């Protein structure tokens, strides 16, 4: 059976080469990426996302971190704003002003994880997303923090979720979506499920199933062979996707697919 909505991408040959050519030559024209995350026990993923976004080609990158990390930031992170933190060392409700300022400055936001599983931080994220309507990428434990807003996230245009298969299962359950995903689901059935899911909802999904990275948007699905899951779990894949979206925000499927093909080992 043929699936005209399913395309397979060779890691060494992007399906959408025009996306790479669309990158503006001047850095000043490549957009401004705001990154949010970190807690007092960890920010390695944030530091890696910061460097990855810059090396990928983002015009400017600015980070908001909890002030519990003030003494831990490496010198290479030069554009950092510290916001109030709670006793757990994650972003407190008082951080909303810094986050709104970041969203006003940026042309795209990345909720990059290392956020800690803190209910107060989840409320801050919810407050931020209630007013921010620009391009948004959410990954790692930030996906769990916005799960209470699953309906708002799923119906929000210009949203990319780079998530684990387990997080995808939870998203389907939160939305009462009439498809149960199991870890042994065949690739063909998962592709079909994401085809139908992204017809229903306007967001973009990127998830890893065994050795295949699946990207879906608007009913279209692209799969790529993927041998290095740590690139996803450390946040590099989402950071690259966020950078590409800065200059092609109206083509999320093509942007994300190209971002993963260009540097997929």
Secondary structure, 3 states (H helix, E strand, C coil): CCCCCEEEEECCECCCHHHHHCCCCCHHHCCEEEEEECECCECHHHHHHHHHHHHHCCCEEEEEEEHHHCCCCCCCCCCEEEECECCCCCECHHHHHHHHHHHHHCCEEEEEECCCCCHHHHHHHHHHHHHCCCCEEEECHHHHHCHHHHHHHHCCCCEEEEECHHHHHHHHHHCCCCCCCCCCCCHHHHHHHHHHHHHHCCCEEEEEECCEEEEEECCEEEEEECCCCHHHHCCHHHHHHHHHHHHCCCCHHHHHHHHHHHCCC
